[in-house]
């Protein structure tokens, strides 16, 4: 399930033959209260039901692209899509309005590296609310630092318009996320990787080299 990003007032959305509208895996759109949003649900099920704050919005059949679209007036809360099949209700997916950003969260694909100077750890950086939901609409600059063995060799955020260097230790978040890449050293030890940003709790993760 994804929500088409609203078009700013005075602008129009023009999608080329090979393009597609920008979509967001979010149900957080401050300032858009009661304005119509287009919600697209993708599934192999023949039908889909959509609920907003546990009230039924509607039920639709999926098309040849395995897609069902709904027009929904935006209200903060919980958006739920439920598959409908011959056995009744199937799988479901939820998008929930997030709260205020309170902290950064770090998740490494691995926390133990080999001490040959070529092992890499990819550390995902996420801006989250008090429930751990990712804040995708409140991006900000972050600061990356480390102590101990190993080296930071790159950072980025996947934004198609951000021209900052991949070597920057102060990248911007993009849709609430960024990534930093760490390379192991040649000696056993530990790196403490810390990421901070204005107005939220910093985060630290330990990466060991053996």
C-alpha positions in Angstrom: 0.0 0.0 0.0 1.2 3.5 -0.9 -0.1 7.0 -1.0 0.4 9.3 -3.9 2.4 12.3 -2.7 0.1 15.5 -2.8 0.9 18.0 -5.5 1.6 21.5 -4.0 -0.9 24.2 -4.8 -0.3 25.9 -8.1 1.5 22.9 -9.5 0.3 20.0 -11.7 1.4 16.4 -11.9 2.6 15.4 -15.3 3.7 11.8 -15.7 5.4 10.6 -18.8 4.5 7.4 -20.7 7.4 5.6 -18.9 7.0 7.3 -15.6 4.8 6.8 -12.5 3.5 9.1 -9.8 5.6 9.6 -6.7 4.2 7.5 -3.8 4.9 7.4 -0.1 4.8 4.5 2.4 3.3 6.9 4.9 0.0 8.2 6.3 1.5 11.4 7.7 0.6 14.5 5.8 0.4 17.6 8.1 -1.7 20.4 6.7 -3.7 18.1 4.4 -6.6 17.4 6.8 -9.9 16.5 4.9 -8.2 16.9 1.5 -8.5 13.9 -0.9 -5.6 11.5 -1.1 -5.1 8.7 -3.6 -4.3 5.4 -1.9 -3.0 2.5 -4.1 -3.1 -1.0 -2.8 -1.0 -3.7 -4.6 -2.0 -7.3 -4.2 -2.7 -10.6 -6.0 -6.0 -10.9 -4.2 -9.1 -10.3 -6.3 -10.5 -7.7 -4.0 -9.3 -5.3 -1.3 -11.1 -3.5 1.6 -9.7 -0.2 2.9 -10.3 1.1 6.4 -9.5 4.5 8.0 -9.5 4.4 11.8 -11.4 1.1 11.7 -14.2 2.5 9.5 -14.7 1.0 6.1 -13.8 3.3 3.2 -14.7 0.9 0.5 -14.1 -2.4 -1.3 -12.7 -2.7 -4.8 -11.5 -5.3 -7.3 -7.9 -5.3 -8.3 -7.1 -4.6 -12.0 -4.7 -6.3 -14.4 -1.8 -4.5 -12.7 -2.8 -6.1 -9.3 -3.8 -2.7 -8.1 -6.8 -1.1 -6.4 -7.1 2.7 -5.9 -9.1 4.6 -3.4 -9.8 8.3 -2.8 -9.6 9.0 0.9 -10.1 12.3 2.8 -7.0 12.7 4.9 -7.4 12.2 8.6 -4.6 11.3 11.0 -4.7 7.8 12.4 -4.5 4.3 11.0 -5.0 3.3 7.4 -5.6 -0.5 6.9 -5.8 -2.5 3.7 -7.2 -6.0 3.9 -7.2 -8.7 1.2 -10.6 -10.3 0.4 -10.5 -13.9 -0.9 -12.7 -17.0 -1.1 -11.9 -17.7 2.5 -12.8 -14.3 3.7 -10.2 -11.8 4.9 -6.6 -12.4 4.0 -3.4 -10.5 4.7 -3.4 -6.9 5.8 -1.1 -3.9 5.8 -1.2 -0.8 7.9 0.1 2.8 7.5 -0.1 4.8 10.7 0.3 8.5 11.3 3.6 9.1 13.2 4.2 11.2 16.2 7.0 13.8 16.8 10.6 12.7 16.1 12.3 11.8 19.3 15.4 9.8 18.4 17.7 8.2 15.9 17.9 4.5 15.4 20.9 2.6 14.1 20.7 -0.9 12.5 23.8 -2.7 11.1 23.6 -5.5 8.7 26.4 -7.0 10.8 28.1 -6.0 14.0 31.1 -8.3 13.7 33.7 -7.9 11.0 36.9 -9.7 10.1 40.2 -7.9 10.8 41.6 -8.0 7.2 40.8 -4.4 6.3 38.2 -5.2 3.7 35.1 -6.2 5.6 32.1 -3.8 5.4 29.2 -3.1 7.7 26.2 -1.1 6.3 24.5 0.9 9.1 21.0 2.1 8.5 20.1 5.4 10.1 16.4 6.1 10.9 14.5 9.0 12.5 11.8 7.6 14.7 9.0 8.7 17.0 8.4 7.3 20.5 6.7 4.2 19.1 9.7 3.4 16.8 7.8 4.5 13.6 10.0 6.1 10.9 9.4 9.8 10.5 9.5 10.3 6.7 8.4 14.0 6.4 10.8 15.8 8.8 14.3 15.4 7.3 17.3 17.1 8.8 21.1 17.1 8.7 22.8 14.5 10.8 26.4 14.3 12.2 28.3 11.0 12.1 31.4 10.3 14.3 33.3 7.3 15.5 35.9 6.1 18.0 38.0 3.0 17.9 39.2 0.6 15.2 37.9 0.8 11.6 37.0 3.6 9.2 33.9 5.3 7.9 34.2 5.1 4.1 30.9 6.6 2.9 27.4 7.9 3.6 24.3 8.6 1.6 20.6 8.9 1.6 19.3 7.7 -1.9 17.8 11.2 -2.7 17.8 11.7 -6.5 18.4 15.5 -6.0 21.0 15.5 -3.2 24.4 16.3 -4.6 26.4 16.0 -1.3 29.6 14.0 -1.3 29.4 10.3 -0.4 32.3 11.1 1.9 30.4 13.6 4.0 30.0 13.0 7.7 27.0 15.4 7.7 24.5 14.0 5.2 20.8 14.9 5.1 18.2 12.3 5.9 15.9 11.5 3.0 12.4 10.3 3.9 13.7 9.7 7.4 16.6 7.5 6.4 20.3 7.5 5.6 23.1 5.0 5.5 26.8 5.0 6.6 29.3 2.4 5.5 32.1 1.3 7.8 35.2 -0.7 6.8 37.1 -3.0 9.3 40.7 -2.3 10.3 43.6 -4.8 10.4 43.6 -5.1 14.2 41.0 -6.7 16.5 39.0 -4.1 18.4 35.8 -2.2 18.5 34.3 0.9 16.9 31.7 3.0 18.6 29.7 4.7 15.8 27.5 7.7 16.9 25.0 9.6 14.9 23.3 12.8 16.2 20.9 15.4 14.9 19.3 18.5 16.3 16.3 18.1 18.6 16.4 14.3 19.0 18.3 11.7 21.0 21.5 10.5 19.4 22.3 6.9 18.8 25.4 4.7 19.2 26.2 1.3 18.0 29.2 -1.0 18.7 30.9 -2.7 15.7 33.5 -5.3 16.6 36.5 -6.5 14.5 38.0 -9.9 15.2 
